Amino acid sequence: MAEQKPTPSALAPEAAYQLANVTKTDAQFQSLTPRFLPRFLDWKALETGIYRLNKVKEGETPLDALCRGAADNSTVPEGFVDYETQPREYRLNSISTVVNIDTRVADLYSSPYDQVQEQIRLAVESLKERQESQLVNSDDYGLLKNAADSQRIKPVGGTPTPDDFDELISKVWKEPSFFLAHPRAIAAFGRECTRRGVPPATVSFYGTNFLTWRGIPIVPTDKLFVDGQKVPKGKAGKTNVLLVRTGETKRGVLGLHQANLPGGTTRGLAVRFMGVDKQGIASYFLSVYCSLAILADDAVAVLENVDVGSYYKYDKTGNAV
């Protein structure tokens, strides 16, 4: 005689699930960041993809001048302001990818989220993450690699301290715009400020609170790596901190992008439909064109190899031990 299974006394969740409406999210991209750096930069649209940086030849003064009184008959010096004959030209770089989507999948499974738009959205986010990384780390135009040697300093004691940030300000003293640092470096700087009893003030931009030093916001980015990693595994590590002045009129740092792109959607970004092949695969070509120009050497300073792994203990009176 076959064994009889007990009759369930109530509707099971597994069965009820089959009739339930499920609220779904769009695809969540864990590695996305706020990408504050492009927001804080000033951008210039180019017509030809080339930006020539003309400079005056270096010297104590570009043109001799004479200060004289009413009774002074000294000869007024003559001359002209000379230019560099081989100015640097910045050419836009492209960051590109191709997205392939099966049209059958797009036709059948595009509710409630359009599969084509979701794939393009996620691809665009990936390109913009790479763009920010290039703005910081590119050998050709990145802030970190193209800062002048005279603008590079070492921390006094290894950790990023208020003294080190003041030294950066002395390098970029003409209207500095923002510090740029890895979140771990910002945390390390905060600990040093706490130890000294000078907690940084905060300021709000883009709906987010930023720590400041001397009124200058400290902007976080994971594109300034710690020991070559965005997300360091241990507590220790070395990284760099930047201080940047932005704007063409201030002779600072200027983001460059191409204007009037066919298929352009946002600044410097183009999305083009490439067609459908015989297997029904639709392809989309995505490109971001960008570069970055440092108009004057004193527009960027770098605090190199700061240690982010120092922590402190405090006694009952609040003093570091």
C-alpha positions as a Markdown table, in Angstrom:
| # | Residue | x | y | z |
|---|---|---|---|---|
| 1 | Met | 0.0 | 0.0 | 0.0 |
| 2 | Ala | 1.5 | 3.4 | -1.1 |
| 3 | Glu | 2.3 | 5.8 | 1.6 |
| 4 | Gln | 0.0 | 8.8 | 1.7 |
| 5 | Lys | 1.5 | 12.2 | 1.9 |
| 6 | Pro | 0.0 | 14.5 | 4.6 |
| 7 | Thr | -2.4 | 17.1 | 3.3 |
| 8 | Pro | -1.0 | 20.6 | 3.8 |
| 9 | Ser | -3.0 | 22.7 | 6.3 |
| 10 | Ala | -2.3 | 26.0 | 4.6 |
| 11 | Leu | -1.3 | 27.5 | 1.3 |
| 12 | Ala | 2.5 | 27.3 | 1.0 |
| 13 | Pro | 4.5 | 30.4 | 0.0 |
| 14 | Glu | 6.1 | 28.4 | -2.9 |
| 15 | Ala | 2.7 | 27.8 | -4.4 |
| 16 | Ala | 1.4 | 31.3 | -3.7 |
| 17 | Tyr | 4.5 | 32.8 | -5.4 |
| 18 | Gln | 3.2 | 31.6 | -8.8 |
| 19 | Leu | 0.3 | 34.0 | -8.7 |
| 20 | Ala | 2.0 | 36.9 | -7.1 |
| 21 | Asn | 3.1 | 40.1 | -8.9 |
| 22 | Val | 6.8 | 40.7 | -8.4 |
| 23 | Thr | 8.2 | 44.2 | -8.3 |
| 24 | Lys | 11.4 | 44.2 | -10.3 |
| 25 | Thr | 14.3 | 46.7 | -10.4 |
| 26 | Asp | 16.4 | 47.7 | -13.4 |
| 27 | Ala | 19.9 | 46.2 | -13.5 |
| 28 | Gln | 22.0 | 47.4 | -10.6 |
| 29 | Phe | 25.6 | 48.2 | -11.5 |
| 30 | Gln | 27.6 | 47.8 | -8.2 |
| 31 | Ser | 30.8 | 49.3 | -9.5 |
| 32 | Leu | 29.2 | 52.6 | -10.5 |
| 33 | Thr | 30.5 | 55.7 | -8.7 |
| 34 | Pro | 29.1 | 59.3 | -8.5 |
| 35 | Arg | 31.9 | 60.5 | -10.9 |
| 36 | Phe | 32.3 | 63.9 | -9.2 |
| 37 | Leu | 35.5 | 64.8 | -11.1 |
| 38 | Pro | 33.7 | 65.5 | -14.5 |
| 39 | Arg | 31.1 | 67.6 | -12.7 |
| 40 | Phe | 33.7 | 69.8 | -11.0 |
| 41 | Leu | 35.7 | 70.4 | -14.2 |
| 42 | Asp | 35.0 | 73.2 | -16.7 |
| 43 | Trp | 34.5 | 71.7 | -20.2 |
| 44 | Lys | 35.2 | 73.2 | -23.6 |
| 45 | Ala | 33.5 | 71.9 | -26.8 |
| 46 | Leu | 35.9 | 71.4 | -29.8 |
| 47 | Glu | 35.0 | 71.6 | -33.5 |
| 48 | Thr | 38.0 | 69.7 | -34.9 |
| 49 | Gly | 39.0 | 67.4 | -32.0 |
| 50 | Ile | 42.3 | 69.4 | -31.5 |
| 51 | Tyr | 43.1 | 72.0 | -28.8 |
| 52 | Arg | 46.3 | 73.9 | -29.2 |
| 53 | Leu | 47.8 | 75.3 | -26.0 |
| 54 | Asn | 49.7 | 78.5 | -26.9 |
| 55 | Lys | 52.1 | 79.8 | -24.3 |
| 56 | Val | 54.4 | 82.7 | -23.8 |
| 57 | Lys | 58.1 | 81.9 | -23.5 |
| 58 | Glu | 59.2 | 81.5 | -20.0 |
| 59 | Gly | 61.2 | 84.4 | -18.4 |
| 60 | Glu | 61.1 | 86.8 | -15.5 |
| 61 | Thr | 58.9 | 89.2 | -17.4 |
| 62 | Pro | 57.5 | 88.8 | -21.0 |
| 63 | Leu | 58.2 | 92.4 | -21.9 |
| 64 | Asp | 60.5 | 95.0 | -20.4 |
| 65 | Ala | 58.8 | 98.1 | -19.0 |
| 66 | Leu | 60.0 | 101.4 | -17.4 |
| 67 | Cys | 58.6 | 103.2 | -14.4 |
| 68 | Arg | 59.5 | 106.9 | -14.6 |
| 69 | Gly | 58.6 | 110.2 | -13.0 |
| 70 | Ala | 57.5 | 113.4 | -14.8 |
| 71 | Ala | 61.0 | 114.7 | -14.9 |
| 72 | Asp | 62.6 | 111.5 | -16.0 |
| 73 | Asn | 63.7 | 111.4 | -19.7 |
| 74 | Ser | 64.9 | 107.8 | -19.8 |
| 75 | Thr | 64.3 | 105.9 | -23.0 |
| 76 | Val | 61.2 | 103.7 | -23.0 |
| 77 | Pro | 62.3 | 100.0 | -23.7 |
| 78 | Glu | 60.9 | 98.4 | -26.9 |
| 79 | Gly | 60.2 | 94.8 | -27.7 |
| 80 | Phe | 57.4 | 92.2 | -28.0 |
| 81 | Val | 55.9 | 89.3 | -26.1 |
| 82 | Asp | 57.4 | 86.1 | -27.6 |
| 83 | Tyr | 55.5 | 82.9 | -27.9 |
| 84 | Glu | 56.6 | 79.2 | -27.8 |
| 85 | Thr | 57.0 | 78.1 | -31.4 |
| 86 | Gln | 56.0 | 74.5 | -30.8 |
| 87 | Pro | 52.9 | 74.6 | -28.6 |
| 88 | Arg | 51.4 | 71.4 | -27.3 |
| 89 | Glu | 48.3 | 70.1 | -29.1 |
| 90 | Tyr | 45.7 | 68.0 | -27.3 |
| 91 | Arg | 43.9 | 65.5 | -29.5 |
| 92 | Leu | 40.6 | 63.9 | -28.3 |
| 93 | Asn | 40.9 | 60.3 | -27.4 |
| 94 | Ser | 38.0 | 57.9 | -27.9 |
| 95 | Ile | 36.7 | 55.3 | -25.5 |
| 96 | Ser | 34.5 | 52.9 | -27.4 |
| 97 | Thr | 32.5 | 49.7 | -27.2 |
| 98 | Val | 29.9 | 47.7 | -29.2 |
| 99 | Val | 26.7 | 46.4 | -27.7 |
| 100 | Asn | 25.0 | 43.3 | -29.3 |
| 101 | Ile | 21.4 | 42.5 | -28.6 |
| 102 | Asp | 19.3 | 39.6 | -30.0 |
| 103 | Thr | 16.3 | 41.2 | -31.6 |
| 104 | Arg | 14.1 | 38.2 | -30.5 |
| 105 | Val | 15.1 | 38.8 | -26.9 |
| 106 | Ala | 14.5 | 42.5 | -27.2 |
| 107 | Asp | 11.0 | 41.9 | -28.8 |
| 108 | Leu | 9.8 | 39.3 | -26.2 |
| 109 | Tyr | 11.4 | 40.5 | -23.0 |
| 110 | Ser | 11.2 | 44.3 | -23.0 |
| 111 | Ser | 8.5 | 44.7 | -20.4 |
| 112 | Pro | 8.7 | 46.4 | -17.9 |
| 113 | Tyr | 12.2 | 47.4 | -18.9 |
| 114 | Asp | 13.3 | 48.0 | -22.5 |
| 115 | Gln | 16.2 | 45.6 | -23.0 |
| 116 | Val | 17.8 | 47.8 | -25.7 |
| 117 | Gln | 17.7 | 50.9 | -23.5 |
| 118 | Glu | 19.0 | 49.0 | -20.5 |
| 119 | Gln | 21.9 | 47.5 | -22.3 |
| 120 | Ile | 22.9 | 50.9 | -23.7 |
| 121 | Arg | 22.4 | 52.6 | -20.3 |
| 122 | Leu | 24.8 | 50.1 | -18.7 |
| 123 | Ala | 27.3 | 50.4 | -21.5 |
| 124 | Val | 27.2 | 54.2 | -21.2 |
| 125 | Glu | 27.8 | 54.0 | -17.5 |
| 126 | Ser | 30.8 | 51.7 | -18.1 |
| 127 | Leu | 32.3 | 54.2 | -20.7 |
| 128 | Lys | 31.9 | 57.1 | -18.3 |
| 129 | Glu | 33.6 | 55.2 | -15.5 |
| 130 | Arg | 36.5 | 54.6 | -17.9 |
| 131 | Gln | 36.4 | 58.2 | -18.9 |
| 132 | Glu | 36.9 | 59.5 | -15.4 |
| 133 | Ser | 39.7 | 57.0 | -14.9 |
| 134 | Gln | 41.5 | 58.3 | -18.0 |
| 135 | Leu | 41.1 | 61.9 | -16.8 |
| 136 | Val | 43.1 | 61.0 | -13.8 |
| 137 | Asn | 45.5 | 58.3 | -15.0 |
| 138 | Ser | 46.0 | 58.6 | -18.8 |
| 139 | Asp | 49.7 | 58.8 | -19.7 |
| 140 | Asp | 48.8 | 61.2 | -22.5 |
| 141 | Tyr | 46.7 | 63.8 | -20.7 |
| 142 | Gly | 45.7 | 62.5 | -17.2 |
| 143 | Leu | 46.1 | 64.8 | -14.2 |
| 144 | Leu | 48.4 | 62.5 | -12.2 |
| 145 | Lys | 50.9 | 61.8 | -15.0 |
| 146 | Asn | 51.0 | 65.3 | -16.5 |
| 147 | Ala | 51.5 | 67.4 | -13.4 |
| 148 | Ala | 54.8 | 69.3 | -13.5 |
| 149 | Asp | 57.7 | 67.9 | -11.4 |
| 150 | Ser | 57.9 | 71.2 | -9.6 |
| 151 | Gln | 54.3 | 70.7 | -8.4 |
| 152 | Arg | 55.0 | 67.3 | -6.7 |
| 153 | Ile | 55.6 | 67.1 | -3.0 |
| 154 | Lys | 55.9 | 64.4 | -0.3 |
| 155 | Pro | 54.0 | 64.2 | 2.9 |
| 156 | Val | 55.8 | 65.4 | 6.0 |
| 157 | Gly | 55.2 | 62.3 | 8.1 |
| 158 | Gly | 53.7 | 59.7 | 5.7 |
| 159 | Thr | 50.0 | 60.3 | 6.4 |
| 160 | Pro | 48.0 | 63.1 | 4.7 |
| 161 | Thr | 48.0 | 65.9 | 7.3 |
| 162 | Pro | 46.6 | 69.5 | 7.4 |
| 163 | Asp | 50.2 | 70.6 | 6.9 |
| 164 | Asp | 50.5 | 68.7 | 3.7 |
| 165 | Phe | 47.2 | 70.1 | 2.4 |
| 166 | Asp | 48.5 | 73.6 | 3.2 |
| 167 | Glu | 51.6 | 72.8 | 1.2 |
| 168 | Leu | 49.4 | 71.8 | -1.7 |
| 169 | Ile | 47.6 | 75.1 | -1.5 |
| 170 | Ser | 51.0 | 76.9 | -1.6 |
| 171 | Lys | 51.6 | 75.2 | -5.0 |
| 172 | Val | 48.1 | 76.0 | -6.4 |
| 173 | Trp | 47.5 | 79.3 | -4.6 |
| 174 | Lys | 45.8 | 81.1 | -7.5 |
| 175 | Glu | 42.1 | 80.3 | -6.9 |
| 176 | Pro | 42.3 | 76.6 | -6.2 |
| 177 | Ser | 39.1 | 74.8 | -7.0 |
| 178 | Phe | 39.1 | 71.4 | -5.3 |
| 179 | Phe | 41.2 | 68.6 | -3.8 |
| 180 | Leu | 40.8 | 65.1 | -5.4 |
| 181 | Ala | 41.5 | 62.0 | -3.3 |
| 182 | His | 40.6 | 58.4 | -2.8 |
| 183 | Pro | 37.9 | 57.9 | 0.0 |
| 184 | Arg | 40.6 | 56.1 | 2.1 |
| 185 | Ala | 42.9 | 59.1 | 1.8 |
| 186 | Ile | 40.0 | 61.4 | 2.8 |
| 187 | Ala | 39.3 | 59.2 | 5.8 |
| 188 | Ala | 43.0 | 59.2 | 6.8 |
| 189 | Phe | 43.1 | 63.0 | 6.5 |
| 190 | Gly | 40.0 | 63.2 | 8.7 |
| 191 | Arg | 41.7 | 61.1 | 11.4 |
| 192 | Glu | 44.7 | 63.5 | 11.3 |
| 193 | Cys | 42.3 | 66.4 | 11.7 |
| 194 | Thr | 40.5 | 64.7 | 14.6 |
| 195 | Arg | 43.8 | 64.0 | 16.3 |
| 196 | Arg | 44.8 | 67.7 | 16.1 |
| 197 | Gly | 41.4 | 68.9 | 17.1 |
| 198 | Val | 40.6 | 70.7 | 13.8 |
| 199 | Pro | 37.7 | 68.8 | 12.3 |
| 200 | Pro | 37.1 | 69.9 | 8.7 |
| 201 | Ala | 34.0 | 71.9 | 7.8 |
| 202 | Thr | 31.6 | 70.5 | 5.1 |
| 203 | Val | 30.0 | 72.1 | 2.1 |
| 204 | Ser | 27.2 | 70.8 | -0.1 |
| 205 | Phe | 27.4 | 70.3 | -3.9 |
| 206 | Tyr | 25.1 | 68.2 | -6.2 |
| 207 | Gly | 23.1 | 67.2 | -3.1 |
| 208 | Thr | 26.2 | 65.7 | -1.4 |
| 209 | Asn | 28.2 | 66.9 | 1.6 |
| 210 | Phe | 32.0 | 67.2 | 1.0 |
| 211 | Leu | 34.7 | 67.7 | 3.6 |
| 212 | Thr | 36.7 | 70.9 | 3.0 |
| 213 | Trp | 40.0 | 72.3 | 4.0 |
| 214 | Arg | 40.6 | 76.1 | 4.1 |
| 215 | Gly | 37.2 | 76.3 | 2.3 |
| 216 | Ile | 38.3 | 74.1 | -0.6 |
| 217 | Pro | 36.1 | 70.9 | -1.1 |
| 218 | Ile | 37.8 | 67.5 | -0.9 |
| 219 | Val | 36.3 | 65.5 | -3.8 |
| 220 | Pro | 36.3 | 61.7 | -3.5 |
| 221 | Thr | 37.2 | 59.4 | -6.4 |
| 222 | Asp | 38.2 | 55.7 | -6.5 |
| 223 | Lys | 40.2 | 56.5 | -9.7 |
| 224 | Leu | 43.2 | 57.6 | -7.6 |
| 225 | Phe | 44.2 | 54.1 | -6.7 |
| 226 | Val | 45.5 | 52.8 | -3.4 |
| 227 | Asp | 48.4 | 50.5 | -4.2 |
| 228 | Gly | 47.0 | 50.2 | -7.7 |
| 229 | Gln | 43.5 | 49.2 | -6.6 |
| 230 | Lys | 40.2 | 50.9 | -6.5 |
| 231 | Val | 39.1 | 48.9 | -3.5 |
| 232 | Pro | 42.1 | 48.0 | -1.4 |
| 233 | Lys | 41.8 | 44.7 | 0.5 |
| 234 | Gly | 43.8 | 45.7 | 3.6 |
| 235 | Lys | 43.8 | 48.9 | 5.8 |
| 236 | Ala | 47.3 | 50.0 | 4.7 |
| 237 | Gly | 48.3 | 51.4 | 1.4 |
| 238 | Lys | 49.8 | 54.3 | -0.5 |
| 239 | Thr | 48.0 | 56.8 | -2.8 |
| 240 | Asn | 48.1 | 60.3 | -4.1 |
| 241 | Val | 46.1 | 63.5 | -3.5 |
| 242 | Leu | 45.6 | 66.2 | -6.0 |
| 243 | Leu | 44.8 | 69.9 | -5.8 |
| 244 | Val | 43.3 | 71.4 | -9.0 |
| 245 | Arg | 42.4 | 74.8 | -10.3 |
| 246 | Thr | 39.8 | 74.7 | -13.1 |
| 247 | Gly | 38.6 | 77.0 | -15.9 |
| 248 | Glu | 40.0 | 78.5 | -19.1 |
| 249 | Thr | 39.9 | 82.1 | -17.8 |
| 250 | Lys | 41.8 | 81.1 | -14.6 |
| 251 | Arg | 44.5 | 79.3 | -16.7 |
| 252 | Gly | 43.5 | 76.1 | -14.9 |
| 253 | Val | 42.5 | 72.6 | -16.0 |
| 254 | Leu | 40.0 | 72.3 | -18.9 |
| 255 | Gly | 38.1 | 69.2 | -19.9 |
| 256 | Leu | 37.8 | 68.8 | -23.7 |
| 257 | His | 35.0 | 67.1 | -25.7 |
| 258 | Gln | 33.8 | 67.0 | -29.3 |
| 259 | Ala | 30.8 | 69.2 | -30.3 |
| 260 | Asn | 28.0 | 68.2 | -32.6 |
| 261 | Leu | 28.6 | 64.5 | -32.8 |
| 262 | Pro | 26.3 | 62.5 | -35.0 |
| 263 | Gly | 24.2 | 60.4 | -32.7 |
| 264 | Gly | 25.3 | 62.5 | -29.8 |
| 265 | Thr | 23.4 | 62.1 | -26.6 |
| 266 | Thr | 25.4 | 63.8 | -23.8 |
| 267 | Arg | 28.7 | 65.7 | -23.7 |
| 268 | Gly | 31.1 | 63.9 | -26.0 |
| 269 | Leu | 29.0 | 60.7 | -26.2 |
| 270 | Ala | 27.6 | 59.2 | -29.4 |
| 271 | Val | 25.4 | 56.1 | -29.8 |
| 272 | Arg | 25.0 | 54.8 | -33.3 |
| 273 | Phe | 22.9 | 51.9 | -34.6 |
| 274 | Met | 25.1 | 49.6 | -36.8 |
| 275 | Gly | 22.3 | 47.4 | -38.1 |
| 276 | Val | 21.0 | 43.9 | -37.8 |
| 277 | Asp | 22.9 | 40.8 | -39.1 |
| 278 | Lys | 21.5 | 37.6 | -40.6 |
| 279 | Gln | 21.1 | 36.0 | -37.2 |
| 280 | Gly | 19.0 | 38.9 | -35.9 |
| 281 | Ile | 21.7 | 40.5 | -33.8 |
| 282 | Ala | 21.3 | 44.3 | -33.5 |
| 283 | Ser | 24.5 | 46.2 | -32.9 |
| 284 | Tyr | 25.1 | 49.6 | -31.4 |
| 285 | Phe | 28.4 | 51.5 | -31.4 |
| 286 | Leu | 29.1 | 53.7 | -28.4 |
| 287 | Ser | 32.0 | 56.2 | -28.2 |
| 288 | Val | 33.0 | 58.9 | -25.7 |
| 289 | Tyr | 35.5 | 61.5 | -27.0 |
| 290 | Cys | 37.5 | 63.4 | -24.4 |
| 291 | Ser | 40.8 | 64.8 | -23.2 |
| 292 | Leu | 42.0 | 67.2 | -20.6 |
| 293 | Ala | 44.4 | 70.2 | -20.9 |
| 294 | Ile | 46.5 | 71.7 | -18.0 |
| 295 | Leu | 46.8 | 75.3 | -19.1 |
| 296 | Ala | 49.5 | 76.3 | -16.6 |
| 297 | Asp | 51.9 | 74.2 | -14.5 |
| 298 | Asp | 50.6 | 75.7 | -11.3 |
| 299 | Ala | 47.0 | 74.5 | -12.0 |
| 300 | Val | 47.7 | 71.0 | -10.5 |
| 301 | Ala | 49.8 | 69.9 | -7.5 |
| 302 | Val | 50.3 | 66.3 | -6.3 |
| 303 | Leu | 50.9 | 65.0 | -2.8 |
| 304 | Glu | 52.6 | 61.7 | -3.5 |
| 305 | Asn | 52.6 | 58.4 | -1.7 |
| 306 | Val | 50.5 | 59.2 | 1.3 |
| 307 | Asp | 49.9 | 56.4 | 3.8 |
| 308 | Val | 46.2 | 55.7 | 4.5 |
| 309 | Gly | 46.7 | 53.0 | 7.1 |
| 310 | Ser | 47.4 | 55.0 | 10.3 |
| 311 | Tyr | 44.8 | 54.8 | 13.1 |
| 312 | Tyr | 44.8 | 56.2 | 16.6 |
| 313 | Lys | 43.5 | 55.3 | 20.0 |
| 314 | Tyr | 42.2 | 57.9 | 22.4 |
| 315 | Asp | 42.2 | 58.0 | 26.2 |
| 316 | Lys | 39.2 | 59.1 | 28.3 |
| 317 | Thr | 40.1 | 62.7 | 28.0 |
| 318 | Gly | 40.0 | 62.5 | 24.2 |
| 319 | Asn | 43.8 | 62.7 | 23.7 |
| 320 | Ala | 45.5 | 60.4 | 21.2 |
| 321 | Val | 47.6 | 57.7 | 22.7 |
